[in-house]
Amino acid sequence: MPSTDFVTLYDLRAAEYVIAVSYLMLFAFFWRALAPKPEPAVARARVAAPSWFALPDAVKLHPGHAWARVEDDGLVSVGLDDFGHKLIGSLDTAVLPEPGTRLEQGRPGFVLHADGRRIDVLSPVDGEVAAVNQAAIADPNGLHADPYGSGWLLRLRPNGALGRNMKQLLTGDTARLYMERAAEGLRARLTPELGALAADGGQPVHGFAREIEPLRWDSLVREALLTDDLGPDAEVPRA
């Protein structure tokens, strides 16, 4: 693909992503304004966590299911959210950019391999890679248990765009609403096979994309992670 076409493709993706974030923020505003006001304790329980996926308060969410969190030292930790981990399931390898690599928000940040198939994940913010999680490279399946803690993948040194980047991410009730909407979409696709996919209490089995689309599960994952228009030879970020 010519380089000009490649840039245009990502510019279009970035524009679509900004529009989607703006829509979600407006939707959340009107949803909160028009929804009946429950008792305070009920309201807190309603937004405390999505029914299927965890999302801590301090984490900001990219629509492509990468997360970002500014640490006390000023670096930004980045990883794959709980939704992404449960959707993909067991991993073969994690291919992380080398320190010194410059990443851009909404463009490829790192690559995961599962069942011999490649999954690209978009970077949630701009920045230069300061550190990578060596444990993730050695044992990528160890990330699933704590995706927002020990399961971080990259630490980025942000540039002057961090404030603007963060405004483009989802947070708080808006992020939780996004996760809940993703869960609702999956429930619709799982019906009536939900019983076969639920391991316990309605929770999806680990790697449930393979249960929904056994032959094309990676296409489902790329659709959810907003990388469905990337080919198998997409460029891996390099220093």
C-alpha positions in Angstrom: 0.0 0.0 0.0 1.5 3.4 -0.9 2.6 5.4 2.2 0.2 8.2 1.4 -2.7 5.8 1.4 -1.4 4.4 4.7 -1.4 7.8 6.4 -4.9 8.6 4.9 -6.2 5.3 6.3 -5.1 6.1 9.8 -6.2 9.7 9.6 -9.7 8.4 8.7 -9.5 5.9 11.6 -8.5 8.7 13.9 -11.4 10.9 12.8 -13.9 8.0 13.2 -12.5 7.4 16.7 -12.9 11.0 17.8 -16.5 11.1 16.5 -17.2 7.8 18.4 -15.8 9.2 21.6 -17.8 12.4 21.2 -21.0 10.5 20.6 -20.4 8.3 23.7 -19.8 11.3 25.9 -23.0 13.0 24.6 -24.9 9.7 25.0 -23.6 9.3 28.6 -24.7 12.9 29.4 -28.3 12.5 28.1 -28.5 9.0 29.5 -27.7 10.3 33.0 -29.9 13.3 32.6 -33.0 11.4 31.5 -32.6 8.2 33.4 -34.7 7.7 36.6 -32.8 8.6 39.7 -32.4 5.5 41.9 -31.4 5.5 45.5 -27.8 6.6 46.0 -26.6 3.1 47.0 -28.2 1.6 44.0 -26.8 4.2 41.7 -23.3 3.5 43.0 -23.7 -0.2 42.5 -25.0 0.4 39.0 -21.8 2.1 37.8 -19.3 0.4 40.1 -18.3 -2.2 37.4 -19.6 -3.6 34.2 -21.3 -6.9 34.6 -18.6 -8.9 32.8 -15.5 -6.7 32.8 -13.4 -4.9 35.4 -12.4 -1.2 34.9 -10.6 0.7 37.7 -11.4 4.3 38.3 -7.8 5.5 37.7 -7.7 4.0 34.2 -8.6 5.8 31.0 -9.8 3.7 28.2 -9.2 3.9 24.5 -12.1 2.7 22.3 -9.7 0.0 20.9 -9.5 -1.5 24.4 -6.0 -0.4 25.3 -5.8 1.5 28.6 -3.6 4.3 29.9 -2.8 5.5 33.4 -0.4 8.3 34.4 1.9 7.1 37.2 3.4 9.1 40.0 6.8 9.4 38.1 5.0 11.0 35.2 5.3 7.9 32.9 2.1 6.5 31.3 1.4 2.8 31.8 -0.3 1.1 28.9 -1.9 -2.3 28.6 -4.8 -4.4 27.2 -8.1 -4.1 29.2 -10.0 -6.9 30.8 -12.4 -7.0 27.9 -9.5 -7.6 25.4 -7.9 -10.3 27.6 -11.2 -12.2 28.0 -12.0 -11.9 24.3 -8.7 -13.2 23.0 -7.9 -15.8 25.7 -4.6 -17.6 25.8 -1.6 -15.8 24.2 1.4 -17.2 22.4 3.6 -14.2 22.5 3.6 -10.5 23.1 5.7 -8.4 20.6 6.5 -5.1 22.3 8.3 -2.1 20.8 11.8 -1.4 22.0 12.6 1.5 24.3 13.0 4.7 22.3 10.2 3.8 19.9 7.7 6.7 19.4 4.1 5.7 19.4 1.1 7.8 18.3 -2.5 7.7 19.7 -4.8 5.6 17.6 -2.0 3.9 15.6 -0.4 0.4 16.2 1.3 0.2 19.6 2.0 -3.5 20.1 1.2 -6.9 18.8 -0.1 -10.0 20.4 -0.1 -13.5 18.9 -2.7 -16.1 19.9 -3.3 -19.5 18.3 -0.9 -18.6 15.6 -2.8 -15.4 14.7 -1.7 -11.8 14.9 -3.6 -9.2 16.9 -2.6 -5.5 16.6 -3.5 -3.2 19.5 -3.6 0.6 19.1 -1.7 2.9 21.3 -4.0 5.0 23.6 -1.6 7.9 23.8 1.4 9.5 22.1 4.8 8.9 23.7 8.2 7.4 23.6 8.6 3.8 25.0 10.5 4.1 28.3 10.1 0.5 29.5 8.5 -2.8 28.5 7.2 -5.5 30.8 9.7 -8.3 30.4 7.5 -10.6 32.3 4.9 -10.2 29.6 7.4 -11.3 27.0 8.5 -14.3 29.0 4.9 -15.3 30.0 2.2 -13.4 28.2 -0.5 -15.6 29.8 0.5 -14.2 33.2 -1.1 -10.9 32.2 -4.7 -12.1 32.4 -5.0 -12.2 36.2 -4.1 -8.5 36.7 -4.4 -6.6 33.4 -4.4 -3.2 35.1 -1.6 -4.0 37.6 1.2 -6.4 37.0 -0.3 -7.0 33.5 0.9 -3.6 32.2 2.8 -3.9 28.8 4.5 -0.5 28.1 5.5 2.6 30.0 5.6 5.7 27.8 7.3 9.0 28.3 4.6 11.4 27.2 5.2 14.4 25.0 3.4 17.7 24.9 0.2 16.0 23.5 -0.7 14.2 26.7 -3.4 16.6 27.8 -5.0 16.5 24.4 -4.6 12.7 24.2 -6.3 12.2 27.6 -9.3 14.2 26.5 -9.8 11.7 23.7 -10.0 8.8 26.1 -13.0 7.4 28.0 -13.1 7.7 31.8 -15.5 7.3 34.7 -19.1 6.7 33.9 -18.5 7.2 30.2 -15.9 4.4 30.1 -18.1 2.1 32.1 -21.0 2.8 29.8 -18.8 1.9 26.8 -17.9 -1.4 28.5 -21.5 -2.1 29.3 -22.5 -1.4 25.7 -19.7 -3.8 24.5 -21.1 -6.4 26.9 -24.6 -5.9 25.6 -23.4 -6.4 22.0 -21.7 -9.6 23.0 -24.7 -10.9 24.8 -26.7 -10.4 21.6 -24.2 -12.3 19.6 -24.0 -15.1 22.2 -27.7 -15.7 22.3 -29.0 -18.5 22.4 -25.6 -20.2 22.9 -24.9 -18.2 26.1 -25.3 -21.2 28.3 -22.5 -23.0 26.4 -20.2 -20.1 26.8 -20.9 -19.1 30.4 -18.4 -20.7 32.8 -20.1 -19.5 36.0 -22.7 -17.0 36.8 -23.1 -15.7 33.3 -19.4 -14.8 32.9 -17.9 -15.6 29.4 -15.3 -18.3 29.2 -11.7 -17.2 28.7 -11.1 -16.7 25.0 -14.8 -16.4 24.1 -14.2 -14.9 20.7 -13.2 -18.5 19.6 -16.6 -19.7 20.8 -18.5 -17.1 18.9 -16.5 -17.4 15.7 -14.5 -20.6 15.8 -12.9 -20.2 12.3 -12.7 -16.4 12.2 -12.4 -15.4 15.8 -9.4 -13.2 15.1 -11.6 -11.1 12.8 -14.0 -10.6 15.6 -11.1 -9.5 17.9 -9.8 -7.1 15.3 -13.3 -5.6 14.9 -13.5 -5.0 18.6 -10.0 -3.6 18.9 -10.6 -1.3 15.9 -7.8 -2.8 13.9 -9.9 -4.8 11.4 -8.6 -2.7 8.5 -5.0 -3.6 9.2 -3.4 -6.3 7.1 -1.3 -9.2 8.4 1.8 -7.3 7.2 1.1 -4.0 9.1 4.3 -2.3 10.2 5.4 -3.1 13.8 6.5 0.1 15.6 10.3 0.3 15.8 12.7 2.6 17.5 
